[in-house]
């Protein structure tokens, strides 16, 4: 246990994976961490933002409560992009997590700390939250398994929301078997979250996918090393007895703009509550007009990316623009769901690379424009927009850096994806960095 705690401290100090850690490990309990936007008694919940500094909720999120109830100990809160706004975890007010394979590279976002913790600590389960790819992205860059369940499968009670119709609580770990075990712990209806109360019961076991679809649109604009690695992985899937067919999914090209309109629209309303009155940072000058009071807190507490998304979301909801942008994006979401379901008539899952490139260096990220950063989510946004379950597994290593492969299934079929991930682990050996304490 001392070695495990040493690894936790190592992940915190050397890779900035944690914003807070417990004082020690309790005997007889498994260890897990939670993203900083999940509320937990005894820890701050700051969602990566300075505006929530000092906020310590007096309760546990449902997912955390269920993990504790099954014999787990919450050992720390993991670093994240502010409110989930980012692809590389570089928008955090509490440190930027460093990739376990190369400290000069990104862990992915927004659950970057969760990806690093899952990679560095054997047997560890990290709870992440995905809005547009915040579990799959870090799983790909950090070389771990990342499961994003169907929207509503895991209760969102106790989550500091980014986008209410998009957020999903999932898991990251070194193995699919560990993810499967604890996914069953967290899943299920919760009266505190009405969106979780209409789900079908989990089956005893999933069905192994036998037919996979590869959208040709998802193979465009990939880094050549990712493309060749993915093609090799498809060959291994065929060797496992799976049929792999190339298909066309034309609506995928609309997913990214629709997602950012919907997500920022919801974010701009969710962030209105952080004004210095109830949570976190407060302005001490009480003789001000309320507009000046709120403006001071929000100007100092929010980072640049949060402000950018508030402005974009507010614009998309304005009178005269709502029907032009927001309502059309809702129509695109439905179009995408229908296209996925059309593919699922003849195939069990859709498979793509997870990210279009391996983890970039921070200096490369610093040269990216916001639209280039948003574009990195092109492969992870579609399943998140439709609320469909997806899993990312390592499928190759390029110059020592992991490449991820993502499988998407129809709603409520997480166990099928976990069956496929478990089978994949029998034919592909994962690598993890050596740690010297």
Secondary structure as GFF3:
##gff-version 3
##sequence-region A 1 437
A	DSSP	alpha_helix	2	15	.	.	.	ID=ss1
A	DSSP	beta_strand	18	21	.	.	.	ID=ss2
A	DSSP	beta_strand	30	35	.	.	.	ID=ss3
A	DSSP	three_ten_helix	50	52	.	.	.	ID=ss4
A	DSSP	alpha_helix	62	69	.	.	.	ID=ss5
A	DSSP	beta_strand	72	78	.	.	.	ID=ss6
A	DSSP	three_ten_helix	82	84	.	.	.	ID=ss7
A	DSSP	alpha_helix	112	120	.	.	.	ID=ss8
A	DSSP	beta_strand	125	130	.	.	.	ID=ss9
A	DSSP	alpha_helix	136	142	.	.	.	ID=ss10
A	DSSP	beta_strand	145	148	.	.	.	ID=ss11
A	DSSP	beta_strand	168	173	.	.	.	ID=ss12
A	DSSP	alpha_helix	176	186	.	.	.	ID=ss13
A	DSSP	three_ten_helix	194	196	.	.	.	ID=ss14
A	DSSP	beta_strand	211	215	.	.	.	ID=ss15
A	DSSP	three_ten_helix	216	219	.	.	.	ID=ss16
A	DSSP	alpha_helix	224	239	.	.	.	ID=ss17
A	DSSP	beta_strand	243	247	.	.	.	ID=ss18
A	DSSP	alpha_helix	252	270	.	.	.	ID=ss19
A	DSSP	three_ten_helix	271	273	.	.	.	ID=ss20
A	DSSP	alpha_helix	290	301	.	.	.	ID=ss21
A	DSSP	alpha_helix	304	316	.	.	.	ID=ss22
A	DSSP	pi_helix	322	326	.	.	.	ID=ss23
A	DSSP	alpha_helix	327	344	.	.	.	ID=ss24
A	DSSP	beta_strand	349	353	.	.	.	ID=ss25
A	DSSP	alpha_helix	362	366	.	.	.	ID=ss26
A	DSSP	alpha_helix	370	375	.	.	.	ID=ss27
A	DSSP	alpha_helix	381	386	.	.	.	ID=ss28
A	DSSP	beta_strand	390	398	.	.	.	ID=ss29
A	DSSP	beta_strand	401	408	.	.	.	ID=ss30
A	DSSP	alpha_helix	414	425	.	.	.	ID=ss31
###
